């Protein structure tokens, strides 16, 4: 067996890959680690869901493995050093979910600004519906300049939003701030001036608990938060206190860990904390982009000689880049209809 799909691709991409390789589709193996090891023993490429960890031990049971592919981006479930030592290529569809996550953040902001919409849908009378706000004319702080912020920023600017920004890894004089139309400011100033904060910091272990009581004491009263970053960025006790004393009026986070607000956590039962189960990348278009990207990267790795025949090398390379192309639209804005043309080899 050449390719083992534990995480499914869209049918079109799966069929394309099956025409070129021996492919087995076994989603049941995600929860059967012993059986998974048996199946990876002779496998050259594997597509795994986030919960399956690739460790040095996993690689010991996979002597022929050349590719570990994932539809989502996460470095904490893959031992990158061990893969590098074994010359196993790690493929992640890094930019496939940029637009879907940006739209999730935009939706989250609109929902929190207009929470009366939910009340109205539940059948409450106008007198019981909270007064909403408009995004236009407000100030939103972009905390973190991960690729999703590159797409979210123009969306918000077009709605009349003033944008402030801070990223611990990007100098305030870097040209990217001007390119995105974002005013770089110190972190404390961003929190003090922003009506809402969008969190998309690229997580690293040194940032665990980074959003703590000292940071949150600078929040503008009644601030709104939305985020797609790892929940480990937060000190739970500090966030709970800010949500309770009015510094943060409401917070919507996507993909928080199961323990983040579980029983026993300071955040358990706090009504103005809203958590969703990784809905940001959960769109048809993101799945389509990720599937084709993974299929092509697997094929080019297993069959390098087929590059000139089956693949157009520049088709999907933009998806693995954090840099903007020269054209107006980033690669994540490609529509599903356009992907069909990208799949066809050039004559």
C-alpha positions in Angstrom: 0.0 0.0 0.0 1.4 3.4 -1.0 -1.1 5.9 0.5 -3.2 5.5 3.7 -6.0 8.0 4.2 -7.0 8.2 7.8 -8.4 11.7 7.2 -10.5 11.8 4.1 -9.9 14.0 1.0 -12.8 15.3 -1.1 -13.9 12.6 -3.6 -12.4 14.3 -6.6 -9.0 14.6 -5.1 -9.2 11.0 -3.7 -10.1 9.7 -7.2 -7.3 11.6 -8.7 -4.8 10.1 -6.3 -6.3 6.6 -6.7 -5.6 6.8 -10.5 -1.9 7.2 -9.7 -1.3 5.3 -6.5 -2.5 2.4 -4.4 -4.8 4.2 -1.9 -6.5 2.8 1.2 -9.2 4.8 3.0 -9.4 3.8 6.7 -10.8 6.6 8.9 -11.5 4.0 11.7 -7.8 3.7 12.4 -7.7 7.2 13.9 -8.9 5.6 17.2 -7.0 2.4 16.9 -3.3 3.1 17.4 -2.2 -0.5 17.4 -4.0 -1.2 14.1 -2.7 2.0 12.7 0.9 1.0 13.3 0.2 -2.3 11.5 -1.1 -0.5 8.5 1.7 2.1 8.3 4.4 -0.5 8.4 4.5 -0.8 4.6 2.9 2.6 3.8 4.8 5.4 2.0 2.4 8.3 2.7 -0.3 8.8 5.3 -2.9 11.5 5.7 -3.7 11.9 9.4 -6.4 13.8 11.5 -5.2 16.2 14.2 -5.7 13.8 17.1 -3.1 11.2 15.8 0.3 12.1 17.1 3.4 11.4 15.0 6.2 10.6 17.4 9.6 9.0 17.1 7.9 5.7 18.2 5.3 6.1 15.5 8.0 6.5 12.9 9.8 3.4 14.3 6.8 1.4 13.1 6.8 3.1 9.7 10.1 2.3 8.1 8.9 3.1 4.5 7.1 6.3 5.3 8.1 9.3 3.1 5.1 11.7 3.7 3.0 12.6 6.7 0.2 14.9 5.5 -2.4 16.8 7.4 -5.4 18.8 6.3 -5.0 21.2 9.2 -1.9 23.1 10.5 -0.6 22.1 13.9 3.0 21.5 15.0 2.3 20.1 18.4 1.0 16.7 17.1 4.1 16.0 14.9 7.7 15.5 16.0 9.3 17.7 13.3 12.8 16.9 14.3 12.2 13.1 14.2 10.6 13.4 10.8 13.6 15.5 9.5 16.1 12.9 10.8 14.1 10.1 9.0 13.7 12.3 5.9 10.0 12.1 6.2 8.3 15.1 4.5 5.6 16.8 6.6 2.9 18.3 4.5 0.3 20.7 5.9 -2.2 22.7 3.9 -1.1 25.9 5.5 -3.1 28.5 3.6 -6.1 26.4 2.6 -8.0 27.6 5.7 -6.9 31.2 5.7 -10.0 32.7 4.2 -12.4 30.4 6.0 -10.8 31.4 9.4 -10.9 35.1 8.4 -14.6 34.8 7.6 -15.2 33.1 10.9 -13.5 35.9 12.8 -15.5 38.5 10.8 -18.7 36.6 11.6 -17.7 36.4 15.3 -17.2 40.2 15.4 -20.6 40.8 13.8 -22.3 38.4 16.1 -20.9 39.9 19.2 -21.6 43.5 18.0 -25.2 42.5 17.2 -26.0 39.9 19.9 -29.6 41.0 19.8 -29.9 39.0 16.6 -29.7 35.8 18.6 -32.2 37.0 21.1 -34.6 37.9 18.2 -34.2 34.5 16.6 -35.1 32.9 20.0 -38.4 34.8 19.8 -37.9 37.6 22.3 -39.7 40.9 21.9 -37.8 44.0 20.7 -37.9 45.4 24.2 -35.9 42.3 25.4 -33.4 42.5 22.6 -30.0 44.1 23.6 -29.1 47.2 21.6 -26.4 46.4 19.0 -23.4 48.3 17.6 -22.1 48.8 14.1 -18.6 47.8 13.1 -18.2 50.8 10.9 -16.4 53.5 12.8 -15.1 51.2 15.6 -11.6 50.2 16.3 -10.4 46.6 16.1 -7.1 45.4 17.3 -5.4 42.6 15.4 -3.4 40.7 18.0 -1.0 38.6 15.9 -0.2 39.0 12.2 -0.7 35.3 11.2 -1.8 34.8 7.5 -5.5 35.0 8.5 -5.0 38.6 9.6 -3.8 39.4 6.1 -7.2 38.5 4.8 -9.3 39.7 7.7 -7.6 43.2 7.7 -8.9 44.2 4.2 -12.4 42.8 5.0 -12.6 45.0 8.1 -11.1 48.1 6.4 -13.8 47.8 3.7 -16.4 47.9 6.5 -15.0 51.2 7.8 -13.1 49.8 10.7 -9.9 51.4 12.1 -7.2 48.8 12.5 -4.5 48.6 15.2 -2.0 45.8 15.3 0.6 44.1 17.4 2.7 41.0 16.8 5.5 40.0 19.2 7.5 38.6 16.3 7.1 41.6 13.8 8.9 44.9 14.2 6.7 48.0 14.2 8.6 49.4 11.3 8.1 46.3 9.1 6.5 47.2 5.7 3.7 44.6 6.1 1.8 46.9 8.5 1.5 49.6 5.8 0.7 47.0 3.2 -2.3 45.8 5.3 -3.4 49.3 6.3 -2.8 48.5 10.0 -1.4 50.9 12.5 1.3 49.1 14.6 1.1 50.0 18.3 2.5 48.7 21.6 0.4 45.9 23.1 -0.9 47.9 26.0 -2.1 50.7 23.7 -3.8 48.2 21.4 -5.8 46.8 24.4 -6.6 50.3 25.7 -7.9 51.7 22.4 -9.7 48.7 20.8 -13.4 48.2 20.9 -12.7 44.6 19.9 -9.7 42.3 19.6 -9.1 39.6 17.0 -6.7 37.0 18.2 -4.6 35.1 15.6 -1.2 34.8 17.2 1.0 31.9 15.9 1.4 29.7 19.0 4.7 28.6 20.4 5.3 27.0 23.8 6.9 30.2 25.2 3.6 31.9 24.8 1.7 29.6 27.1 -0.3 31.8 29.5 0.9 34.9 27.7 -2.5 36.6 27.9 -2.4 37.1 31.7 -3.8 39.4 34.3 -1.0 42.0 33.7 -2.0 42.2 30.0 -5.7 42.1 30.5 -5.8 44.9 33.0 -5.2 47.3 30.1 -8.4 46.2 28.3 -10.8 49.0 27.3 -14.0 48.3 29.4 -16.6 46.3 27.5 -14.2 45.0 25.0 -15.1 42.1 22.7 -12.7 39.3 21.8 -12.7 36.7 19.0 -9.9 34.2 18.3 -8.7 31.3 16.3 -5.4 30.9 18.2 -4.6 28.1 20.7 -6.4 28.5 24.0 -3.1 27.8 25.8 -2.3 31.5 25.1 -4.6 32.4 27.9 -4.2 32.3 31.6 -7.7 30.9 32.4 -8.0 32.6 35.8 -7.1 36.0 34.3 -9.6 35.6 31.4 -12.3 34.5 33.9 -11.7 37.6 36.0 -11.8 39.9 32.9 -15.0 38.4 31.7 -16.6 38.8 35.1 -15.6 42.4 36.0 -16.6 44.0 32.6 -13.2 44.5 31.0 -14.2 41.9 28.4 -17.9 42.0 27.6 -17.9 38.7 25.6 -15.3 36.4 24.1 -15.7 33.9 21.2 -12.9 31.3 20.7 -12.7 28.6 18.1 -11.1 25.2 18.8 -10.3 25.6 22.5 -8.9 22.5 24.2 -11.5 20.3 26.0 -10.0 21.3 29.4 -10.1 25.0 28.8 -13.5 25.6 30.3 -14.3 22.1 31.7 -15.5 21.6 35.2 -12.8 22.6 37.6 -11.5 25.4 35.3 -12.0 29.1 36.4 -13.8 29.5 33.1 -16.4 26.8 33.7 -19.9 28.1 33.5 -19.0 31.7 32.6 -22.0 32.8 30.4 -20.2 35.4 28.2 -17.5 33.0 27.1 -18.5 31.2 23.9 -16.5 28.3 22.5 -16.9 26.6 19.1 -15.4 23.2 18.0 -12.9 24.4 15.4 -15.5 25.8 13.0 -13.1 28.2 11.4 -11.7 25.8 8.8 -15.0 23.8 8.5 -16.1 24.9 5.0 -16.5 23.1 1.8 -14.0 25.5 0.0 -11.3 25.0 2.7 -11.7 21.2 2.5 -11.4 21.4 -1.3 -8.3 23.5 -1.2 -6.6 21.4 1.4 -7.5 18.1 -0.3 -6.0 19.0 -3.6 -2.9 20.5 -2.0 -2.3 17.3 0.0 -3.0 15.1 -3.0 -0.5 16.9 -5.2 2.2 17.1 -2.5 1.9 13.3 -1.9 2.0 12.5 -5.6 5.1 14.7 -6.3 6.9 13.1 -3.4 6.2 9.5 -4.3 6.6 10.1 -8.0 9.2 12.9 -8.6 9.5 12.0 -12.3 5.8 12.8 -12.8 6.1 16.4 -11.9 6.5 17.6 -15.5 3.7 15.4 -16.7 1.0 15.4 -14.0 1.6 18.6 -12.1 2.0 22.3 -12.8 4.6 23.1 -10.2 3.4 26.7 -9.6 -0.3 25.7 -9.2 -0.3 25.1 -5.4 3.0 26.4 -4.3 1.4 29.7 -3.3 -0.6 27.8 -0.6 2.6 27.0 1.2 3.8 30.6 1.3 3.1 33.3 3.9 4.0 36.0 1.4 1.4 37.8 -0.8 1.6 37.5 -4.5 1.7 40.6 -6.6 -1.9 40.3 -7.8 -4.8 41.8 -5.8 -6.2 38.6 -4.4 -4.3 36.2 -2.1 -4.3 32.5 -3.2 -6.9 31.6 -0.6 -9.5 33.5 -2.6 -9.5 31.0 -5.5 -13.0 29.7 -6.0 -13.9 26.0 -6.2 -14.6 26.4 -9.9 -11.1 27.6 -10.5 -9.6 24.6 -8.8 -10.8 22.2 -11.4 -8.6 24.0 -14.0 -5.6 23.8 -11.7 -5.9 20.1 -11.5 -5.7 19.5 -15.2 -2.1 19.1 -16.4 -0.8 21.5 -19.0 -0.3 20.2 -22.5 
